[in-house]
Amino acid sequence: MMKPAKLVIVVPCYNEEEVLHETTSQLSALLDGMEKDGKISQGNLLYVDDGSKDATWRLIEELSGKNNRVMGLKLAHNVGHQQALWAGLEWAAQSDFDAIVSIDADLQDDVQAIVEMTDKFNQGYEIIYGVRKERKTDTFFKKHTAQMFYKFMSSMGGDVVYNHADFRLMSKRTLQSLVMHPERNLFLRGMVRSLGYRQEYVYYDRKERFAGESKYPLSKMLSFAVDGITSFSIKPLRFITTCGVVFILVAIGIIAYALYSFIAGHVVPGWTSLLVSLWFIGGAILTAIGVIGEYIGKIYKEVKRRPRYFIEKTSNIR
């Protein structure tokens, strides 16, 4: 019989002071029950503070002082969700835990799904994805744009799990394989999928956010979608891409006006074709330059090899 695993739950945090007490309460109760049932031998929580501007780190220190399960890493500045999650996973890969679960702090992902994930881990699976059954809690816009994103990723050759974010369980072996990846342009949903190993799925209903505000407004969602396709984004080059698209839209309007003027006989011969060609080709060229620029920007960031993050403080790390 397999010895019960030591489990750590990695939780990236950015301005999560409103939910931390409840998150800790629910996850600690979950780990208590799993230890009591013999599913795990030990369970801990690792909060990674991604340069929060509120009292998140103070609360993490407070919670770790009262609850021996709680540990904390404070990053020196805000590096983004994927990099903060990577910091926690990288620490976990060097620890003595057998299994690692990643989950967001907002309690939208069903913490009870971790029990089923652990059961599948004990059955020999090494990567277990938390997958949403439906998107009832999403707005109409978010639901349909998310579906478009997954379909577009698939059409572009990206291997991602539909309706899966970063809620998953990984064995220590798979995590150590993951952290061997040297790239700085992180898109963990695709990177984990590419590892192979025995993989399984746990389906759950996503809840409303317990408190606070979403850290992924429309602008960040769009940025994350582009990063998922190119694995990186450079703002000035992306601006060029946007300009190209705008010019194409303007060209459509100009085309309509030019055709109308041509039919009405209000133009000099040759003016229509020249105007249409100028606007449309100019927009298409700028769009192409922007797309190429995305990949050049990706290379630019990789070759610099700058550190992904710096740890400013730790709490109850052992």
C-alpha positions as a Markdown table, in Angstrom:
| # | Residue | x | y | z |
|---|---|---|---|---|
| 1 | Met | 0.0 | 0.0 | 0.0 |
| 2 | Met | 1.3 | 3.5 | -0.9 |
| 3 | Lys | 2.4 | 5.6 | 2.0 |
| 4 | Pro | 0.1 | 8.7 | 2.4 |
| 5 | Ala | 1.7 | 11.7 | 0.6 |
| 6 | Lys | 2.9 | 15.0 | 2.0 |
| 7 | Leu | 0.9 | 17.7 | 0.3 |
| 8 | Val | 1.4 | 21.5 | -0.1 |
| 9 | Ile | -1.1 | 23.9 | -1.6 |
| 10 | Val | 0.6 | 26.8 | -3.3 |
| 11 | Val | -1.6 | 30.0 | -3.4 |
| 12 | Pro | -0.4 | 33.1 | -5.3 |
| 13 | Cys | -1.8 | 36.3 | -3.8 |
| 14 | Tyr | -2.1 | 39.9 | -5.0 |
| 15 | Asn | -4.1 | 42.3 | -2.8 |
| 16 | Glu | -6.1 | 39.5 | -1.2 |
| 17 | Glu | -6.5 | 40.8 | 2.4 |
| 18 | Glu | -10.3 | 40.4 | 2.2 |
| 19 | Val | -10.2 | 36.7 | 1.5 |
| 20 | Leu | -7.1 | 35.4 | 3.3 |
| 21 | His | -8.7 | 34.5 | 6.6 |
| 22 | Glu | -11.5 | 32.6 | 4.9 |
| 23 | Thr | -9.2 | 30.9 | 2.4 |
| 24 | Thr | -6.9 | 29.8 | 5.3 |
| 25 | Ser | -9.9 | 28.5 | 7.3 |
| 26 | Gln | -11.3 | 26.4 | 4.4 |
| 27 | Leu | -8.0 | 25.0 | 3.2 |
| 28 | Ser | -6.8 | 24.2 | 6.8 |
| 29 | Ala | -10.1 | 22.4 | 7.5 |
| 30 | Leu | -9.7 | 20.5 | 4.3 |
| 31 | Leu | -6.2 | 19.4 | 5.2 |
| 32 | Asp | -7.3 | 18.4 | 8.7 |
| 33 | Gly | -10.0 | 16.2 | 7.2 |
| 34 | Met | -7.6 | 14.6 | 4.6 |
| 35 | Glu | -5.1 | 13.8 | 7.3 |
| 36 | Lys | -7.8 | 12.3 | 9.5 |
| 37 | Asp | -9.0 | 10.1 | 6.7 |
| 38 | Gly | -5.4 | 9.0 | 5.9 |
| 39 | Lys | -5.4 | 10.5 | 2.4 |
| 40 | Ile | -2.2 | 12.5 | 3.2 |
| 41 | Ser | 0.4 | 12.3 | 5.9 |
| 42 | Gln | 0.9 | 16.1 | 6.1 |
| 43 | Gly | -0.6 | 19.1 | 4.6 |
| 44 | Asn | 0.6 | 22.7 | 4.4 |
| 45 | Leu | -0.3 | 26.0 | 2.7 |
| 46 | Leu | 2.3 | 28.2 | 0.9 |
| 47 | Tyr | 1.1 | 31.8 | 0.2 |
| 48 | Val | 3.2 | 33.7 | -2.3 |
| 49 | Asp | 2.6 | 37.5 | -2.0 |
| 50 | Asp | 3.1 | 39.0 | -5.4 |
| 51 | Gly | 4.1 | 42.5 | -4.2 |
| 52 | Ser | 0.7 | 43.3 | -2.8 |
| 53 | Lys | -0.1 | 46.9 | -1.9 |
| 54 | Asp | -2.5 | 46.1 | 0.8 |
| 55 | Ala | -2.1 | 44.2 | 4.1 |
| 56 | Thr | -1.8 | 40.8 | 2.4 |
| 57 | Trp | 1.7 | 40.1 | 3.7 |
| 58 | Arg | 1.0 | 41.3 | 7.2 |
| 59 | Leu | -1.9 | 38.8 | 7.3 |
| 60 | Ile | 0.2 | 36.0 | 6.0 |
| 61 | Glu | 2.8 | 36.6 | 8.7 |
| 62 | Glu | 0.0 | 36.8 | 11.3 |
| 63 | Leu | -1.6 | 33.5 | 10.0 |
| 64 | Ser | 1.7 | 31.7 | 9.8 |
| 65 | Gly | 2.4 | 32.6 | 13.4 |
| 66 | Lys | -1.0 | 31.2 | 14.6 |
| 67 | Asn | -1.3 | 28.2 | 12.2 |
| 68 | Asn | 1.7 | 26.0 | 11.8 |
| 69 | Arg | 0.4 | 24.8 | 8.4 |
| 70 | Val | 0.8 | 28.3 | 6.9 |
| 71 | Met | 4.0 | 29.4 | 5.2 |
| 72 | Gly | 4.7 | 32.5 | 3.2 |
| 73 | Leu | 7.0 | 33.9 | 0.5 |
| 74 | Lys | 7.0 | 37.7 | -0.1 |
| 75 | Leu | 8.3 | 38.7 | -3.6 |
| 76 | Ala | 10.2 | 42.0 | -3.7 |
| 77 | His | 7.8 | 43.5 | -6.4 |
| 78 | Asn | 4.8 | 42.6 | -8.5 |
| 79 | Val | 5.8 | 40.1 | -11.2 |
| 80 | Gly | 2.4 | 38.9 | -12.3 |
| 81 | His | 0.3 | 35.8 | -11.5 |
| 82 | Gln | 2.3 | 33.3 | -13.6 |
| 83 | Gln | 5.7 | 34.3 | -12.2 |
| 84 | Ala | 4.4 | 34.4 | -8.6 |
| 85 | Leu | 2.9 | 30.9 | -9.1 |
| 86 | Trp | 6.3 | 29.8 | -10.6 |
| 87 | Ala | 8.1 | 31.1 | -7.4 |
| 88 | Gly | 5.9 | 28.9 | -5.2 |
| 89 | Leu | 6.3 | 25.9 | -7.5 |
| 90 | Glu | 10.0 | 26.3 | -7.7 |
| 91 | Trp | 10.2 | 26.4 | -3.9 |
| 92 | Ala | 8.0 | 23.3 | -3.6 |
| 93 | Ala | 10.1 | 21.4 | -6.2 |
| 94 | Gln | 13.1 | 21.7 | -3.8 |
| 95 | Ser | 11.1 | 20.7 | -0.7 |
| 96 | Asp | 10.2 | 17.3 | 0.7 |
| 97 | Phe | 6.5 | 17.4 | -0.4 |
| 98 | Asp | 5.3 | 14.5 | -2.6 |
| 99 | Ala | 2.4 | 16.4 | -4.3 |
| 100 | Ile | 1.7 | 20.1 | -5.0 |
| 101 | Val | -1.6 | 21.7 | -5.6 |
| 102 | Ser | -1.9 | 25.2 | -7.1 |
| 103 | Ile | -5.0 | 27.3 | -6.6 |
| 104 | Asp | -6.0 | 30.9 | -6.5 |
| 105 | Ala | -6.9 | 32.7 | -3.2 |
| 106 | Asp | -10.3 | 33.9 | -4.2 |
| 107 | Leu | -12.1 | 30.6 | -3.4 |
| 108 | Gln | -13.8 | 30.4 | -6.8 |
| 109 | Asp | -12.2 | 27.0 | -7.4 |
| 110 | Asp | -13.9 | 24.3 | -5.4 |
| 111 | Val | -11.4 | 23.3 | -2.6 |
| 112 | Gln | -13.2 | 20.0 | -2.2 |
| 113 | Ala | -12.0 | 18.9 | -5.6 |
| 114 | Ile | -8.5 | 18.7 | -4.0 |
| 115 | Val | -9.7 | 15.5 | -2.2 |
| 116 | Glu | -10.6 | 13.8 | -5.5 |
| 117 | Met | -7.3 | 15.1 | -7.0 |
| 118 | Thr | -5.4 | 13.4 | -4.1 |
| 119 | Asp | -7.3 | 10.2 | -4.6 |
| 120 | Lys | -6.3 | 10.1 | -8.3 |
| 121 | Phe | -2.7 | 10.9 | -7.3 |
| 122 | Asn | -2.8 | 7.9 | -4.9 |
| 123 | Gln | -4.0 | 5.8 | -7.8 |
| 124 | Gly | -0.8 | 6.6 | -9.7 |
| 125 | Tyr | -1.7 | 9.7 | -11.8 |
| 126 | Glu | 1.0 | 12.5 | -11.7 |
| 127 | Ile | -0.8 | 15.5 | -13.1 |
| 128 | Ile | -4.5 | 16.1 | -12.3 |
| 129 | Tyr | -6.2 | 19.0 | -13.9 |
| 130 | Gly | -9.1 | 20.9 | -12.2 |
| 131 | Val | -11.6 | 21.5 | -15.0 |
| 132 | Arg | -14.7 | 23.6 | -14.8 |
| 133 | Lys | -17.9 | 21.8 | -15.8 |
| 134 | Glu | -19.7 | 25.0 | -16.9 |
| 135 | Arg | -19.2 | 28.8 | -17.0 |
| 136 | Lys | -22.4 | 29.8 | -15.2 |
| 137 | Thr | -20.7 | 32.4 | -13.0 |
| 138 | Asp | -19.1 | 34.2 | -16.1 |
| 139 | Thr | -20.6 | 37.1 | -17.9 |
| 140 | Phe | -21.9 | 36.6 | -21.4 |
| 141 | Phe | -18.8 | 38.4 | -22.7 |
| 142 | Lys | -16.2 | 36.5 | -20.7 |
| 143 | Lys | -17.8 | 33.1 | -21.4 |
| 144 | His | -17.8 | 33.5 | -25.1 |
| 145 | Thr | -14.4 | 35.2 | -25.3 |
| 146 | Ala | -12.9 | 32.3 | -23.2 |
| 147 | Gln | -14.4 | 29.8 | -25.6 |
| 148 | Met | -13.0 | 31.7 | -28.6 |
| 149 | Phe | -9.6 | 31.7 | -26.9 |
| 150 | Tyr | -9.5 | 27.9 | -26.3 |
| 151 | Lys | -10.7 | 27.3 | -29.9 |
| 152 | Phe | -8.2 | 29.7 | -31.4 |
| 153 | Met | -5.3 | 28.2 | -29.3 |
| 154 | Ser | -6.3 | 24.7 | -30.6 |
| 155 | Ser | -6.4 | 25.9 | -34.2 |
| 156 | Met | -2.9 | 27.4 | -33.7 |
| 157 | Gly | -1.6 | 24.1 | -32.5 |
| 158 | Gly | -1.6 | 25.0 | -28.8 |
| 159 | Asp | -2.2 | 22.0 | -26.5 |
| 160 | Val | -4.3 | 23.3 | -23.6 |
| 161 | Val | -7.0 | 21.7 | -21.5 |
| 162 | Tyr | -10.4 | 23.3 | -22.2 |
| 163 | Asn | -11.8 | 25.2 | -19.2 |
| 164 | His | -8.7 | 24.6 | -17.1 |
| 165 | Ala | -6.8 | 27.5 | -15.5 |
| 166 | Asp | -4.1 | 26.9 | -12.9 |
| 167 | Phe | -6.0 | 24.7 | -10.5 |
| 168 | Arg | -4.1 | 21.4 | -10.6 |
| 169 | Leu | -2.2 | 18.8 | -8.7 |
| 170 | Met | 1.3 | 17.7 | -9.7 |
| 171 | Ser | 3.6 | 15.1 | -8.4 |
| 172 | Lys | 7.1 | 16.2 | -7.3 |
| 173 | Arg | 8.6 | 14.4 | -10.3 |
| 174 | Thr | 6.5 | 16.3 | -12.8 |
| 175 | Leu | 7.1 | 19.6 | -10.9 |
| 176 | Gln | 10.9 | 19.0 | -11.0 |
| 177 | Ser | 10.6 | 18.4 | -14.8 |
| 178 | Leu | 8.6 | 21.7 | -15.1 |
| 179 | Val | 11.1 | 23.9 | -13.3 |
| 180 | Met | 13.8 | 22.6 | -15.6 |
| 181 | His | 12.2 | 24.8 | -18.4 |
| 182 | Pro | 14.5 | 27.8 | -18.7 |
| 183 | Glu | 12.1 | 30.2 | -20.5 |
| 184 | Arg | 11.0 | 33.5 | -18.9 |
| 185 | Asn | 7.8 | 33.7 | -21.0 |
| 186 | Leu | 5.6 | 31.6 | -18.9 |
| 187 | Phe | 2.3 | 30.1 | -20.0 |
| 188 | Leu | 1.9 | 27.3 | -17.4 |
| 189 | Arg | -1.3 | 25.8 | -18.9 |
| 190 | Gly | 0.6 | 24.9 | -22.0 |
| 191 | Met | 3.9 | 24.1 | -20.3 |
| 192 | Val | 2.4 | 21.6 | -17.9 |
| 193 | Arg | 0.4 | 19.9 | -20.6 |
| 194 | Ser | 3.6 | 19.3 | -22.6 |
| 195 | Leu | 5.2 | 17.3 | -19.8 |
| 196 | Gly | 3.4 | 14.1 | -20.6 |
| 197 | Tyr | 3.3 | 11.6 | -17.6 |
| 198 | Arg | 0.0 | 10.1 | -16.5 |
| 199 | Gln | -2.7 | 12.8 | -16.6 |
| 200 | Glu | -6.3 | 12.8 | -15.3 |
| 201 | Tyr | -9.1 | 15.3 | -14.8 |
| 202 | Val | -11.4 | 16.4 | -12.0 |
| 203 | Tyr | -14.5 | 18.3 | -12.9 |
| 204 | Tyr | -16.1 | 20.9 | -10.5 |
| 205 | Asp | -18.5 | 23.8 | -10.4 |
| 206 | Arg | -16.8 | 27.2 | -10.2 |
| 207 | Lys | -18.2 | 29.5 | -7.5 |
| 208 | Glu | -18.6 | 33.3 | -7.2 |
| 209 | Arg | -15.6 | 35.1 | -5.8 |
| 210 | Phe | -15.8 | 35.1 | -2.0 |
| 211 | Ala | -14.7 | 38.8 | -1.6 |
| 212 | Gly | -12.6 | 41.5 | -3.3 |
| 213 | Glu | -12.3 | 42.2 | -6.9 |
| 214 | Ser | -11.0 | 40.2 | -9.9 |
| 215 | Lys | -7.4 | 40.7 | -10.6 |
| 216 | Tyr | -8.1 | 40.0 | -14.3 |
| 217 | Pro | -9.9 | 42.9 | -15.9 |
| 218 | Leu | -10.5 | 42.9 | -19.6 |
| 219 | Ser | -7.1 | 44.4 | -20.4 |
| 220 | Lys | -5.3 | 41.7 | -18.5 |
| 221 | Met | -7.5 | 39.0 | -20.0 |
| 222 | Leu | -6.6 | 40.2 | -23.5 |
| 223 | Ser | -2.9 | 40.4 | -22.7 |
| 224 | Phe | -2.9 | 36.9 | -21.2 |
| 225 | Ala | -4.6 | 35.5 | -24.3 |
| 226 | Val | -1.9 | 37.0 | -26.6 |
| 227 | Asp | 0.8 | 35.7 | -24.3 |
| 228 | Gly | -0.8 | 32.3 | -24.5 |
| 229 | Ile | -0.3 | 32.3 | -28.3 |
| 230 | Thr | 3.1 | 33.9 | -28.5 |
| 231 | Ser | 4.3 | 33.2 | -24.9 |
| 232 | Phe | 5.2 | 36.9 | -24.6 |
| 233 | Ser | 4.1 | 40.4 | -25.2 |
| 234 | Ile | 6.0 | 43.7 | -25.8 |
| 235 | Lys | 3.8 | 46.7 | -25.4 |
| 236 | Pro | 5.3 | 49.0 | -28.0 |
| 237 | Leu | 5.3 | 46.3 | -30.6 |
| 238 | Arg | 1.7 | 45.3 | -29.7 |
| 239 | Phe | 0.8 | 48.9 | -30.2 |
| 240 | Ile | 2.0 | 48.6 | -33.7 |
| 241 | Thr | -0.2 | 45.6 | -34.2 |
| 242 | Thr | -3.2 | 47.5 | -32.8 |
| 243 | Cys | -2.5 | 50.4 | -35.2 |
| 244 | Gly | -2.4 | 48.0 | -38.1 |
| 245 | Val | -5.8 | 46.6 | -37.2 |
| 246 | Val | -7.2 | 50.1 | -36.8 |
| 247 | Phe | -5.9 | 51.1 | -40.2 |
| 248 | Ile | -7.6 | 48.1 | -41.7 |
| 249 | Leu | -10.9 | 49.1 | -40.1 |
| 250 | Val | -10.4 | 52.6 | -41.4 |
| 251 | Ala | -9.6 | 51.1 | -44.8 |
| 252 | Ile | -12.9 | 49.3 | -44.9 |
| 253 | Gly | -14.7 | 52.6 | -44.3 |
| 254 | Ile | -12.6 | 54.3 | -47.0 |
| 255 | Ile | -13.3 | 51.4 | -49.4 |
| 256 | Ala | -17.1 | 51.9 | -48.9 |
| 257 | Tyr | -16.8 | 55.6 | -49.4 |
| 258 | Ala | -14.6 | 55.2 | -52.4 |
| 259 | Leu | -16.9 | 52.7 | -54.1 |
| 260 | Tyr | -19.9 | 55.0 | -53.4 |
| 261 | Ser | -18.0 | 57.9 | -54.9 |
| 262 | Phe | -17.0 | 55.8 | -57.9 |
| 263 | Ile | -20.5 | 54.7 | -58.6 |
| 264 | Ala | -21.8 | 58.2 | -58.2 |
| 265 | Gly | -19.2 | 59.4 | -60.7 |
| 266 | His | -17.6 | 61.9 | -58.4 |
| 267 | Val | -14.0 | 60.7 | -58.7 |
| 268 | Val | -11.0 | 61.1 | -61.0 |
| 269 | Pro | -10.2 | 57.8 | -62.8 |
| 270 | Gly | -7.7 | 55.7 | -60.8 |
| 271 | Trp | -8.3 | 57.6 | -57.5 |
| 272 | Thr | -10.4 | 54.7 | -56.1 |
| 273 | Ser | -7.9 | 51.9 | -56.7 |
| 274 | Leu | -5.0 | 54.0 | -55.4 |
| 275 | Leu | -6.8 | 55.1 | -52.2 |
| 276 | Val | -8.1 | 51.6 | -51.4 |
| 277 | Ser | -4.7 | 50.0 | -52.0 |
| 278 | Leu | -2.8 | 52.5 | -49.9 |
| 279 | Trp | -5.0 | 52.1 | -46.8 |
| 280 | Phe | -5.5 | 48.4 | -47.0 |
| 281 | Ile | -1.9 | 47.4 | -47.8 |
| 282 | Gly | -0.6 | 49.8 | -45.2 |
| 283 | Gly | -2.8 | 48.3 | -42.5 |
| 284 | Ala | -1.9 | 44.8 | -43.5 |
| 285 | Ile | 1.8 | 45.5 | -43.4 |
| 286 | Leu | 1.6 | 47.1 | -40.0 |
| 287 | Thr | -0.3 | 44.1 | -38.7 |
| 288 | Ala | 2.3 | 41.7 | -40.0 |
| 289 | Ile | 5.1 | 43.8 | -38.5 |
| 290 | Gly | 3.3 | 43.8 | -35.2 |
| 291 | Val | 2.9 | 40.0 | -35.2 |
| 292 | Ile | 6.5 | 39.4 | -36.1 |
| 293 | Gly | 7.4 | 42.0 | -33.4 |
| 294 | Glu | 5.7 | 39.8 | -30.8 |
| 295 | Tyr | 8.0 | 37.0 | -31.5 |
| 296 | Ile | 11.1 | 39.3 | -31.7 |
| 297 | Gly | 10.1 | 40.6 | -28.3 |
| 298 | Lys | 9.8 | 37.1 | -27.0 |
| 299 | Ile | 13.3 | 36.4 | -28.1 |
| 300 | Tyr | 14.5 | 39.7 | -26.6 |
| 301 | Lys | 13.3 | 38.8 | -23.2 |
| 302 | Glu | 14.6 | 35.3 | -23.3 |
| 303 | Val | 18.2 | 36.2 | -24.3 |
| 304 | Lys | 18.5 | 38.7 | -21.4 |
| 305 | Arg | 18.0 | 35.9 | -18.9 |
| 306 | Arg | 17.0 | 38.2 | -16.1 |
| 307 | Pro | 15.8 | 36.6 | -12.8 |
| 308 | Arg | 12.1 | 35.9 | -12.8 |
| 309 | Tyr | 11.6 | 37.3 | -9.2 |
| 310 | Phe | 13.4 | 38.2 | -6.0 |
| 311 | Ile | 12.2 | 37.0 | -2.6 |
| 312 | Glu | 12.2 | 39.8 | 0.0 |
| 313 | Lys | 10.9 | 37.9 | 3.0 |
| 314 | Thr | 9.8 | 34.5 | 4.2 |
| 315 | Ser | 7.5 | 33.4 | 7.0 |
| 316 | Asn | 7.5 | 30.0 | 8.8 |
| 317 | Ile | 9.5 | 28.4 | 5.9 |
| 318 | Arg | 11.1 | 25.2 | 7.1 |
